[in-house]
Amino acid sequence: MRTSIATVSLSGPLSEKLTAVAAAGFDGVEIFENDLLTAPLSPEEVRLRCADLGLRIELYQPFRDFEAVPADRLDRNLRRAERKFDVMERLGADLLLVCSSVAPEALDDDALAAEHLRLLAERAEEHGIRIAYEALAWGRHISTYDHAWRVVEMADHPALGTCLDSFHILSRGSDPAGIAEIPGEKIFFLQLADAPLMAMDVLRWSRHHRCFPGQGGFDVAGLVSTALRAGYRGPLSLEVFNDVFRQAGAATTAVDALRSLLLLGESAGLTSPPAPSVPTGFAFAELATTDSEPLRGMLGALGFSRTGRHTSKPVELWEQGEARILLNTGSADRRSGPALAAVGVETPDPGRAVRRAEAMLAPVVPRRRAARDAPLDAVAAPDATELFFCRTDAPDQPSWTRDFAAVPGDVVPADAVPGGVRRIDHIALTQPWHQYDEAALFYTCLLGLAADDSLDLADPYGLRRSRAVATQDGGVRVVLNIAPAPGPDDHRLQHIALATDDLLTTARRARDRGAALLPIPANYYDDLYARHALDAETLAAYTELGILHDRDEKGEFLHCYTATVGRVFFELVQRVDGYQGYGARNAPVRLAAQHAHQHTG
Amino acid sequence: MRTSIATVSLSGPLSEKLTAVAAAGFDGVEIFENDLLTAPLSPEEVRLRCADLGLRIELYQPFRDFEAVPADRLDRNLRRAERKFDVMERLGADLLLVCSSVAPEALDDDALAAEHLRLLAERAEEHGIRIAYEALAWGRHISTYDHAWRVVEMADHPALGTCLDSFHILSRGSDPAGIAEIPGEKIFFLQLADAPLMAMDVLRWSRHHRCFPGQGGFDVAGLVSTALRAGYRGPLSLEVFNDVFRQAGAATTAVDALRSLLLLGESAGLTSPPAPSVPTGFAFAELATTDSEPLRGMLGALGFSRTGRHTSKPVELWEQGEARILLNTGSADRRSGPALAAVGVETPDPGRAVRRAEAMLAPVVPRRRAARDAPLDAVAAPDATELFFCRTDAPDQPSWTRDFAAVPGDVVPADAVPGGVRRIDHIALTQPWHQYDEAALFYTCLLGLAADDSLDLADPYGLRRSRAVATQDGGVRVVLNIAPAPGPDDHRLQHIALATDDLLTTARRARDRGAALLPIPANYYDDLYARHALDAETLAAYTELGILHDRDEKGEFLHCYTATVGRVFFELVQRVDGYQGYGARNAPVRLAAQHAHQHTG
């Protein structure tokens, strides 16, 4: 599988883009004309730079508004093409993308279009250049891939083929099955982009909302498979216009892009990386802090007990039921205030999980560990949260829990008590502004989680996007969200949701032990009573403890929140009758309460 | 004209929204239910707060998914309504917005819908409450205003009327002429929003892209006129969901909102503020700086001469042809580095211009002036640029230029020399991220300028939006743009474009006198040559001086740029044969060159 990406997909000047593309590990690159025009590098310098970086220039693009023009215009267009052939020779590029004309003067005449493209191909051939003709979804007369192919077939020249673009094909609702009828050697190039399914004019959709395969709603893998069966042997090349990627760092975006292509290659059967080892639950959540007292107090109030300390690091283990929280006072220097620094997931085959993570370009976190410590592998997620692959207390290998030993004052791990916390239900991580889609792809790709739809949640200061990634049985659930506007990292809130079978008891106990619960306005309960005729006692208890209520087609959800410590807060949740969500309808109430609490508390 | 705004249009908690609405000068407010639910204030406290602020609560909204339900559901919906009537009594609100149902269980049965709405109105009447029924554009069975009105007519109850919403009506392409057939007293409420014309599913369009009247593409004023002719006597109320307004400061947005309503009132003939005094040209541009040497050097190289100094302030006047630049070293403390602080426009009737500005809520800038100074009035634009209304050298009143006197070393103002700068062509101001639409409305409203379409310009680090506002004859042109991502104020670039009839001469002279011109990559000229067969000499001169070229249906445009000093740079422009644009196609080249120059220069 040869991989490539169009320079327009990344931000910054051309030289930075090329460096990022090579560093991520791509084999080649499409040079977007505007990136060359705005570059201080000559075409020869770009050629040398690419050669140094080991990048093949797969395509120069786009050449616009060429074909099916009145006679007086043809000469000018051919002259323009000759100048571009010169540039391509200097670049060392031998394939030119010509996209179907959008010019008002273009004629609706397939024979004329074919004649002109044949002329262009004849000229190109003299320079050792080939032409890949592509239908833009908003082309003036030619806007579908099968129409473009009919014109190419009619022109019948060896230096003329077609370029297929998954966005242009799938956004129009065209059936990609027809690709099978195009001879593979006439598919000169394959450009790939995904997009969220939206009802929107196709030009705006294309220019602003494309995303990498696996991040949207198109069956890009199916289209690739069809093209491969037709005999396409060129590179898989990403061409994505996206408002966010235009602003994000090129190096990060390039890695994200290649990961999407590797996942696509796996889906299309081109590569066989180690399969995901789908996690079965959370092993632990690790909080890093320099001052552990506030978190110790909070954990104690929530019913956790300290059950051990790490034998070689300043880390404490706190437990309740199957929920384990690590308090790390040794690694917090890089963050401001308490933060959720790492998550351990119970993984049937940790070794395979790490091999898959590496194959999927996740940075493996170097561990400083003592000789006697159990081996424990971790990779870094896009937001720098560390992800550990654990097999807790498995009989066949040393458990990470053996590195913890009880000291005086610690208690023996106990089974869950009635009304206590049973396990970690989910964790929620606010992502850096530019990495929302990337984060979802990271978790689905590495762990085999499935992504829910993205929701807009109303924060008093803007819309917050949120989407959950989870295993099918809900054993591991991670909620990814982004704040309404870009802000500093230390404002990115994170939380740990703890599951109980009896929220009223758990919350009341926590409150009585001194946990500060987030107060919810009385108006919320007036509305809750208007919607569901709850009895007075229940309503009073909810009001007293700040318990929120939601319902889906399966069941009910009760949840409440603690105050925030640093960037971190806790949620207590009770799922009734298989409720699957996260209480999204209550998010505006919770977010407003958190803003209010911040200002007063 | 009674003015109102829905709280959902503004950011922040309810109490801040109410303060902002009152401070801007609105008469009333719609209370959006979610704003109440998330507020720590009780309904009684909200009522008191509004009374203190002099705000009438015009509407409580929305009550959803009520009508045309199966019998078992009706009781629950009526019970829910009774609870909301209680809340409204506590609030002191007497009008409830009921929007057409989107619930899957709603039946397609107008008679049933009318029967249920009549039941609701009967209950409401017992509480002294009236019901305004509105068709959501995406309502399940009722989605047009005329359909909603037919159901209201069928229900035939005095406490039931209809609510018209300009977005729901105009986004569906409905003809608002039918409003004339609704008895005015049955139009209980009128909600107003504009929106840019977009092909997009109407729910997304509504939730994210509404804007204030005059900022979009709908004929909101026409709709209002029709409703008034029908006999509507209620308030004009804004209900705008917009991703940007959700994040912007409520106080600023509220002023912007009321300005749009005042302009709408004027268009609809409801009010008669002083008419705009449309400016005829630029009187001056004022640069504020603490260190004037770099700008003095730049102005000198561009061919300007110092012709005088202000008699009471540390301000120098530099002139060339009809272009005047003020260098102010007394007011720069509030900005970092040289910045474009003020603009003077030649105004036929400065007094009327100020009265209009005040009527349109523009803050008048208090002037510190000596007794002998000529009177000169200014208002502050949304980005804090000061806007002066001038009549330079008019015979009937003292000219601001009389406050400047030549000192030794100054020269006498000369007529334009051949190949010199003739006048200020336009100024370009990067707006704060949240104030792009507001700024366009400010200039069109105050000065009577017309706004061009908004363009997306590709900066290497994201898309930059840009739109021009100009007088019909092009005498005053202001380009407003926003950077791709929010950033600090001192990064907001500004520039002054100077018109010449002979750019080659002007640019060459400037370069020879030591002006640093922005270098443009050679690749740009290869492409220019490919598109237009320019002769070798011209191409060499363009390359040497960094001259860019554009063409529209009327004529040609030549332009080049100086290096940036602080936040400010200059552009030299030559318009040939009535070219009307600003060289947008060259913006990516210029922006990339500026980034490159910043890193190396």
Interface residues (C-beta under 8 A of the other chain):
Chain A: S11 G12 P13 E33 N34 L36 L37 T38 A39 P40 L41 S42 P43 R79 R80 R83 K84 D86 V87 M198 A199 M200 D201 R204 R207 D243 R246 Q247 D456 A458 P460 Y461 G462 L463 P484 A485 P486 P519 P521 A522 N523 Y524 D526 D527 Y529 A530 R531 A533 P588 V589 L591 A592 A593 H595 A596
Chain B: S11 G12 P13 E33 N34 L36 L37 T38 A39 P40 L41 S42 P43 R79 R80 R83 K84 D86 V87 M198 A199 M200 D201 R204 R207 D243 R246 Q247 D456 A458 P460 Y461 G462 L463 P484 A485 P486 P519 P521 A522 N523 Y524 D526 D527 Y529 A530 R531 A533 P588 V589 L591 A592 A593 H595 A596
